[in-house]
């Protein structure tokens, strides 16, 4: 019964006029638009899915609605993004022209003209899962109940006897305090709290009822316009009344959907699919030694690309994914055949596997390459290895594919990538076949300078999600996930784990030419001792070239291509190394995350090329004002991390504040002045790499929330 109740709330009604009507502006309204350069609008940063941040960009239903109004009328909007209490007071003080997300109340009429509602949302009561039985508002008597300041139903709540109200500035703190037991319940709209539960994976919050108060039904979202701006109200109301059913559906489907949200998109699930993920644990297997795609770390924890995909799936569906550990990839294949696990995040479709698995469309394409000793010439085609032993992992899809396509090859099955590369290193096999990502990853970690990539083959690994063929429901759910993951999200996961780049022949064309011409030279001039010496020198130069190229590859693996600073992978490696040192006062370090304020405006106004120039100029400022002992790198997008070794928090604060001022006063080419926000923290005992970065990131968030161009320390 409770499940039906919750599901029924997901069918929210858009409240504008259902039949589209043409509209025409009066001459007065046209003159108003012509004489009004910009209309200021107050909007919230955390009112999902209507107005909220994804990265450094504010998106949502209301932003798209404003775009519709702008295109239909020519009005230009300047958005002020701030917490509800701030924009509400700014509107009351006539500092902004319009406020979004405001609900009608009679006491607001003296300072507000209301548009028709553009959306209605249920107001819900949430409690902790140990609250006990809920029997209406009387169950909240004597309890501490969290609400947003200046919410439209506050006066009605204050009239309910026995409730101890706690007021909050933002939704995030409100929800966190319920999670950690600082309040007993909270009252807020369904969509917003649902989003925060899924985003932060909260699992101890329960929805118990819809709020029912005198004069209060659902939260009716409207535009509020200043009383004296009657022409502005008339223009906006005409557009709302004219919006077509198609436009309504597009906005509603895009932003509300079934309220299954994750950063970057929305997943619409059927009732059956929602019941599936709400009642079942999904067991999955991985390749325990298949990094960077997937593997187990020293603690037995799942890491690699597929771990990021599983976390993404959890955000999409609020589903329970359980890892079933195996000793090898071959055993994982056996387990899924035996129905001891339900799915693989990264599997290649083959006729053999289709007998017991179904596959989503593939979402990762990775080239296959050959690893050999460093003295092997570049291999142009796999058939050049007909008389050599070639290793490939036992149970891999390409064992059968290569044997059928190239029957003359001597293929040797190995246990895993380490077994394969070790056999090449020890001379037991000539070459080992695997993906560029896997081999490149291990070269940086273990085999640097001992082995090389000697060529690639025409086949490539096409990875899909593989699901047991008796579970069509799970396949359909995961196909929706694949369809919804953006290219940018795929790229971020891939570049996080595969920072190296491979360009065909880049390392070995020159070497091959040197060896070839040296061979001819030796054949014809061998009787000249002086020429033999020269040939040997050329070979030494070739070896030196190999070593230099391998060093270049290693440098590429730790360097951000644009700024030439350390990349995310190298920064995390440095932080881990510092944390792994025995904890004492001397080994403590400070970590700062900085983010360029309103960087999207640079790209939008001047183009991405100029945006890149700003990042390079920021890099110059950082390098010129940091010590040789400090580490700095680009963490992603417009975010940078600085690691200060051997500095007190007080001294580091002064350095960071100095950096902030230098950036603020710097005149960026074509762009002018830009500012940056900083978060700073000091390492402490028990820290992990994730915890110290999280603290600094929280501090950065507070710096942005408090107005940007400032430093916050946590």
HELIX and SHEET records of a PDB file:
HELIX    1   1 UNK A    2  UNK A    9  1                                   8    
HELIX    2   2 UNK A   27  UNK A   35  1                                   9    
HELIX    3   3 UNK A   61  UNK A   73  1                                  13    
HELIX    4   4 UNK A   84  UNK A   92  1                                   9    
HELIX    5   5 UNK A  106  UNK A  111  5                                   6    
HELIX    6   6 UNK A  137  UNK A  140  5                                   4    
HELIX    7   7 UNK A  154  UNK A  158  1                                   5    
HELIX    8   8 UNK A  171  UNK A  179  1                                   9    
HELIX    9   9 UNK A  190  UNK A  200  1                                  11    
HELIX   10  10 UNK A  230  UNK A  242  1                                  13    
HELIX   11  11 UNK A  245  UNK A  255  1                                  11    
HELIX   12  12 UNK A  271  UNK A  279  1                                   9    
HELIX   13  13 UNK A  305  UNK A  317  1                                  13    
HELIX   14  14 UNK A  329  UNK A  337  1                                   9    
HELIX   15  15 UNK A  353  UNK A  355  5                                   3    
HELIX   16  16 UNK A  382  UNK A  385  5                                   4    
HELIX   17  17 UNK A  397  UNK A  405  1                                   9    
HELIX   18  18 UNK A  417  UNK A  425  1                                   9    
HELIX   19  19 UNK A  436  UNK A  445  1                                  10    
HELIX   20  20 UNK A  472  UNK A  484  1                                  13    
HELIX   21  21 UNK A  487  UNK A  497  1                                  11    
HELIX   22  22 UNK A  509  UNK A  525  1                                  17    
HELIX   23  23 UNK A  529  UNK A  558  1                                  30    
HELIX   24  24 UNK A  568  UNK A  580  1                                  13    
HELIX   25  25 UNK A  585  UNK A  587  5                                   3    
HELIX   26  26 UNK A  599  UNK A  606  1                                   8    
HELIX   27  27 UNK A  608  UNK A  624  1                                  17    
HELIX   28  28 UNK A  649  UNK A  665  1                                  17    
HELIX   29  29 UNK A  689  UNK A  705  1                                  17    
SHEET    1   A 5 UNK A  77  UNK A  81  0                                        
SHEET    2   A 5 UNK A  39  UNK A  43  1                                        
SHEET    3   A 5 UNK A  98  UNK A 102  1                                        
SHEET    4   A 5 UNK A 219  UNK A 225 -1                                        
SHEET    5   A 5 UNK A 113  UNK A 114 -1                                        
SHEET    1   B 5 UNK A  77  UNK A  81  0                                        
SHEET    2   B 5 UNK A  39  UNK A  43  1                                        
SHEET    3   B 5 UNK A  98  UNK A 102  1                                        
SHEET    4   B 5 UNK A 219  UNK A 225 -1                                        
SHEET    5   B 5 UNK A 119  UNK A 121 -1                                        
SHEET    1   C 3 UNK A  46  UNK A  47  0                                        
SHEET    2   C 3 UNK A  51  UNK A  54 -1                                        
SHEET    3   C 3 UNK A  57  UNK A  59 -1                                        
SHEET    1   D 5 UNK A 164  UNK A 168  0                                        
SHEET    2   D 5 UNK A 144  UNK A 148  1                                        
SHEET    3   D 5 UNK A 185  UNK A 189  1                                        
SHEET    4   D 5 UNK A 123  UNK A 128 -1                                        
SHEET    5   D 5 UNK A 205  UNK A 210 -1                                        
SHEET    1   E 2 UNK A 261  UNK A 262  0                                        
SHEET    2   E 2 UNK A 265  UNK A 266 -1                                        
SHEET    1   F 2 UNK A 281  UNK A 284  0                                        
SHEET    2   F 2 UNK A 320  UNK A 323  1                                        
SHEET    1   G 3 UNK A 289  UNK A 290  0                                        
SHEET    2   G 3 UNK A 294  UNK A 296 -1                                        
SHEET    3   G 3 UNK A 302  UNK A 303 -1                                        
SHEET    1   H 3 UNK A 343  UNK A 348  0                                        
SHEET    2   H 3 UNK A 451  UNK A 468 -1                                        
SHEET    3   H 3 UNK A 357  UNK A 359 -1                                        
SHEET    1   I 6 UNK A 343  UNK A 348  0                                        
SHEET    2   I 6 UNK A 451  UNK A 468 -1                                        
SHEET    3   I 6 UNK A 364  UNK A 373 -1                                        
SHEET    4   I 6 UNK A 431  UNK A 435 -1                                        
SHEET    5   I 6 UNK A 389  UNK A 393  1                                        
SHEET    6   I 6 UNK A 410  UNK A 414  1                                        
SHEET    1   J 5 UNK A 631  UNK A 636  0                                        
SHEET    2   J 5 UNK A 639  UNK A 645 -1                                        
SHEET    3   J 5 UNK A 589  UNK A 596 -1                                        
SHEET    4   J 5 UNK A 676  UNK A 682 -1                                        
SHEET    5   J 5 UNK A 711  UNK A 713  1                                        
END                                                                             
